[in-house]
Amino acid sequence: MPRRSKILSGALIAGALLLTSVDLGGAAASAGASTSENEAVVSSAAVHEGHTMAVSTVSSPEDPHGDGYIPANPPVTGVTPSTQDPPHRYFHEFQANCSVSHTVPDDPIVYPRQPGKSHDHTFMGNTSTNADSTTASLDAGATTCKAPGDKSGYWMPTLFNGDQKVLPVGPQTIYYKAGVTDYTSVRSFPKGLRFVVGSPMQSADEFRHHPGFVEGWECGDSYFNVNFPTDCPNRADVQLNIRFQAPSCWDGKYLDTPDHRSHMAYPVVKPGTNDNVCPADHPVAVPMIEFKMAFPVNGDLSRLRLASGPSYSFHYDFFNAWDDPTLKALVDHCIVGGLQCDARGYDQTHPEAGAALDANYQLP
């Protein structure tokens, strides 16, 4: 199943360069999020291009043993990765359209109960997300997503242009897709599942060859950039974009693990085919999240940097706090149903299928 999909640059509203002053001293002192790809958290600080990685010293209040493992309750057992090949449907997805709510140097996954310990993050979705966030607190929070039932936390390192923050304007597109060939086998995320996609410590080569890499940084007609593009047109209809995909196979056992990654896995190719299937040790197919972020900046990008470091340190976090029935309705109608849905669960090319949610983006 091809992952490449051409990104069209979003239109800039005149004067919509959202640049906000920031205290550089505080940003420089903020620590990063995680260790390198596929490695557990180390016991000493690491440094990457001037970005200091602090070690988490506090466990999540949802971690019963303080060892970094948060068990699923109940676990999902008895699942075998599906190797079925259902009727081809080019699309099997819906969107979560969520706006930026706030920025803060917190990360409740990597640095729970440690405010200010992370590099600066740009948060979307749940408006209450901070260092103390738990599944219960997110459940009680509000959201910037179109669907009120999506109280999940989504965040990424803040983009800076010099000493100014550059924040995406309006609802951003967060796709929920099938990452496996058998789209009918995809089931909803369990409440409280959380993970980190990519790593602030990854090298340029690791970023380029990451399984979640789609087209890298792009601007105008410049694609597949590991570094911020140098030939970004200075036009009102152009802005900087990135798309990056998350793993979509879950082990069924843990809502989080010490490295915030190993309970999740990317699909693998079934031998002798072009089919994507979940590996045996991560047999549960869940939606593949894909960030499609648009930043209102163009022209000269030479002063751009991420709070986590260089352009290739891009990564993001997801903390599931969807209302279970709402998420299931969208997954079943759009992903399992083989549709290309908006945030209501409506496919304009298949109006006969109806929508999963009503005009208020709620269950009817």
C-alpha positions in Angstrom: 0.0 0.0 0.0 1.8 3.2 -1.1 2.4 5.8 1.5 3.4 8.6 -0.7 0.8 11.2 -1.2 1.4 14.7 -2.7 0.9 17.5 -0.3 -0.7 20.7 -1.5 0.5 23.8 0.3 -2.3 25.4 2.3 -3.3 29.0 1.6 -2.0 31.7 3.9 -4.5 34.2 5.2 -3.0 37.7 4.7 -1.1 38.7 7.7 -1.5 35.3 9.3 2.2 34.8 10.1 1.6 33.8 13.7 4.8 34.9 15.3 4.9 35.2 19.1 7.7 36.3 21.3 9.4 33.7 23.4 12.0 33.7 26.2 15.0 32.1 24.6 16.7 31.5 27.9 13.8 29.3 29.1 13.7 27.5 25.8 17.4 26.7 25.8 17.2 25.4 29.3 14.3 23.1 28.5 15.2 19.5 28.2 14.2 17.1 25.4 11.9 14.3 25.1 13.4 10.9 24.4 16.3 8.7 23.4 17.2 7.6 19.9 15.0 5.3 17.8 14.4 1.9 19.4 16.5 2.6 22.5 15.2 2.8 26.1 15.8 5.9 28.2 19.4 6.1 29.3 20.6 6.9 32.8 22.8 9.8 31.8 22.1 13.0 29.9 22.7 13.1 26.1 23.5 16.0 23.9 22.3 16.5 20.3 23.4 19.7 18.4 23.2 21.7 21.6 20.0 20.2 22.8 20.3 18.7 26.2 18.3 15.5 27.0 17.3 15.3 30.6 16.4 12.0 32.2 12.9 11.5 33.5 13.0 11.1 37.3 9.2 10.6 38.0 6.8 8.0 36.7 3.3 8.4 35.5 0.6 8.2 38.2 -1.0 5.6 35.9 2.2 3.4 36.1 1.4 0.9 38.9 5.0 -0.2 39.5 6.9 2.9 38.5 8.8 0.9 35.9 7.5 2.6 32.8 5.0 -0.1 31.9 1.3 0.9 31.9 -0.7 -2.3 31.4 -3.9 -2.3 29.3 -7.0 -3.2 31.3 -8.1 -5.5 29.9 -5.3 -6.6 27.5 -6.2 -7.7 24.0 -5.3 -11.4 23.6 -5.9 -14.2 21.1 -5.3 -11.9 18.1 -3.4 -13.2 15.0 -2.3 -10.6 12.5 -4.7 -10.6 9.6 -3.4 -11.7 6.2 -6.7 -11.3 4.5 -6.9 -9.2 1.3 -10.3 -7.5 1.2 -11.8 -5.8 -1.8 -9.5 -2.9 -2.9 -10.6 0.5 -1.7 -8.1 3.3 -2.3 -9.2 5.2 0.8 -9.9 4.0 4.3 -9.5 7.0 6.5 -11.1 9.9 8.4 -9.7 13.2 9.7 -9.4 14.7 13.2 -9.3 18.4 12.6 -7.7 20.0 15.7 -6.4 23.6 16.2 -3.4 24.7 18.3 -4.4 25.4 21.9 -1.2 26.3 23.7 2.5 25.9 23.9 4.4 24.9 27.0 7.7 23.0 27.8 5.8 20.0 29.1 5.5 16.3 28.0 3.1 14.1 30.1 4.3 11.0 28.3 8.1 11.4 28.5 8.3 13.7 31.6 5.1 13.1 33.6 4.6 15.4 36.6 7.7 17.4 35.7 6.6 20.7 34.4 9.1 22.7 32.4 11.5 19.7 31.9 10.8 19.2 28.2 11.6 21.4 25.2 8.7 23.6 24.1 5.8 21.8 22.6 2.9 23.0 20.5 -0.3 21.3 21.7 -3.4 20.5 19.7 -6.7 18.9 20.8 -7.1 18.8 24.5 -6.8 22.2 26.0 -5.7 21.0 29.4 -2.7 18.9 28.3 0.3 19.6 30.6 2.9 17.7 32.6 0.3 16.4 35.0 -2.1 15.0 32.4 -3.6 11.6 32.8 -6.3 9.7 31.0 -8.8 10.9 33.6 -7.7 14.5 33.4 -7.9 14.5 29.6 -11.3 13.0 29.8 -12.4 15.9 31.9 -10.8 18.5 29.6 -12.1 20.5 26.6 -10.9 20.2 23.1 -10.0 22.3 20.0 -10.9 19.3 17.7 -14.1 19.6 15.6 -15.4 16.4 17.2 -16.2 17.1 20.9 -15.6 13.4 21.5 -11.9 13.7 20.6 -10.2 14.9 23.8 -6.9 13.3 22.9 -3.7 15.2 23.3 -1.5 15.8 20.2 1.8 17.7 20.4 5.0 18.3 18.6 8.1 20.4 19.1 7.5 24.1 18.6 8.8 25.7 15.4 10.8 28.9 15.7 11.7 31.5 13.1 14.6 33.2 14.9 13.3 33.9 18.4 9.6 33.9 17.4 7.2 30.9 17.6 5.5 29.9 14.4 2.2 28.2 15.2 -0.1 26.5 12.7 -3.3 28.5 12.0 -6.7 26.9 12.1 -7.6 23.2 12.2 -4.8 21.0 11.3 -5.3 17.6 9.6 -4.6 14.5 11.6 -5.4 11.5 9.6 -6.6 8.2 11.0 -5.9 5.6 8.3 -5.5 1.9 7.8 -1.8 1.0 7.9 -2.4 -2.6 7.0 -3.8 -4.1 3.8 -6.7 -5.7 5.6 -8.4 -2.4 6.5 -11.4 -4.4 7.9 -9.2 -5.7 10.7 -8.5 -2.2 12.2 -10.0 -1.5 15.6 -10.1 1.5 17.8 -7.3 2.6 20.1 -7.7 1.6 23.8 -8.4 4.6 26.1 -5.1 5.9 27.5 -2.8 4.5 24.8 0.1 6.9 24.3 3.3 6.9 22.3 6.0 9.0 20.7 6.5 9.0 16.9 10.1 9.6 15.8 12.8 11.0 18.1 14.4 14.4 18.8 17.7 12.6 18.9 17.5 11.0 15.4 20.1 11.8 12.8 19.3 13.3 9.4 19.7 9.8 7.9 17.5 8.2 10.5 14.8 10.8 9.8 15.0 10.3 6.1 14.7 6.5 6.3 12.2 6.4 9.2 9.2 4.2 8.3 6.9 7.1 9.1 8.6 9.5 6.6 6.3 10.5 3.8 7.7 13.5 2.0 9.7 15.3 4.7 9.7 19.0 4.8 8.1 20.6 1.8 7.3 24.1 0.5 5.8 24.9 -2.8 7.2 22.3 -5.3 10.1 21.3 -3.1 9.5 17.8 -1.5 11.5 15.1 0.3 13.6 17.6 2.3 15.4 16.4 5.4 16.4 20.0 6.1 14.1 23.0 5.8 13.9 23.8 2.1 16.0 26.8 0.9 13.9 27.4 -2.2 10.5 28.1 -0.6 8.5 30.6 -2.7 7.6 33.8 -1.0 3.9 33.7 -2.1 0.7 34.1 -0.1 -0.5 30.6 -1.1 2.6 28.8 0.1 3.5 27.6 3.6 5.9 25.0 5.1 4.4 21.5 5.4 5.3 18.1 6.9 3.6 14.8 6.9 4.7 12.0 9.2 3.1 8.6 10.0 2.8 6.7 13.2 3.1 2.9 13.8 -0.3 1.2 13.6 0.3 -2.2 15.2 -0.1 -2.6 19.0 1.1 -5.4 21.2 -2.3 -5.5 23.0 -0.5 -5.5 26.4 0.6 -2.0 27.3 -0.7 1.5 27.0 2.9 2.7 27.4 6.4 1.3 27.8 9.6 2.8 29.1 10.8 4.0 25.7 7.3 5.1 24.7 7.6 3.2 21.5 8.2 -0.5 21.9 4.5 -1.4 22.5 3.8 -0.1 19.0 5.3 -1.3 15.7 5.0 -0.4 12.0 3.4 -3.0 9.6 5.7 -5.4 7.8 5.4 -6.7 4.2 4.0 -10.2 4.0 6.6 -12.4 2.2 5.9 -12.9 -1.5 3.3 -10.1 -1.6 3.0 -6.4 -1.4 0.6 -6.7 1.5 1.2 -4.8 4.8 0.5 -6.9 7.9 1.1 -6.5 11.6 4.1 -8.4 13.0 3.3 -11.4 15.2 4.5 -9.6 18.4 2.3 -6.6 17.7 -0.8 -8.3 16.2 -3.5 -5.7 16.9 -4.2 -3.4 14.0 -5.1 0.1 15.1 -5.5 3.3 13.2 -2.4 4.8 11.6 -2.2 8.4 12.7 -0.6 10.8 10.2 0.2 14.4 11.1 -0.2 16.8 8.2 1.0 20.1 9.6 1.1 23.4 7.9 3.2 26.3 9.3 2.5 29.9 8.1 6.0 30.7 7.0 7.6 30.9 3.5 10.4 32.7 1.6 13.6 32.8 3.6 13.6 29.8 6.0 17.3 30.1 7.0 16.4 31.1 10.6 14.0 28.2 11.2 14.6 25.7 14.0 12.7 23.3 16.1 12.6 23.5 19.9 14.0 20.0 19.8 16.9 20.9 17.6 17.4 20.8 13.8 14.7 20.1 11.2 15.3 16.3 11.3 14.5 16.2 15.0 10.8 16.4 14.2 8.7 14.0 16.2 5.3 14.0 17.9 3.3 12.6 20.7 -0.2 11.1 20.9 -2.3 10.4 24.1 -5.6 8.8 23.3 -8.6 10.3 25.2 -11.4 9.8 22.6 -14.9 9.0 23.7 -14.9 5.3 23.0 -18.3 5.1 21.1 -17.4 8.1 18.9 -14.0 6.7 17.9 -15.5 3.3 17.2 -18.2 4.8 15.0 -15.6 6.6 12.9 -13.2 3.7 12.7 -16.0 1.3 11.7 -17.7 3.6 9.2 -14.7 5.1 7.5 -11.6 2.8 7.9 -13.4 -0.6 8.0 -15.9 0.8 5.6 -13.3 1.8 3.1 -14.3 5.5 2.8 -12.4 8.8 2.6 -14.1 10.7 5.4 -14.0 14.2 6.8 -14.2 14.9 10.6 -17.9 14.0 10.5 -17.2 10.7 9.0 -18.7 11.8 5.7 -17.3 10.8 2.3 -18.4 13.3 -0.4 -17.8 10.7 -3.2 -20.1 8.2 -1.4 -23.0 10.3 -0.1 -25.1 7.2 0.0 -23.0 5.9 2.9 -24.1 8.8 5.1 -22.0 10.2 8.0 -20.9 8.6 11.3 -21.6 11.9 13.2 -24.2 14.6 13.1 -23.8 18.2 12.0 -22.3 19.0 15.5 -19.7 16.2 15.1 -21.4 14.1 17.7 -23.0 10.7 17.7 -26.6 11.0 16.4 
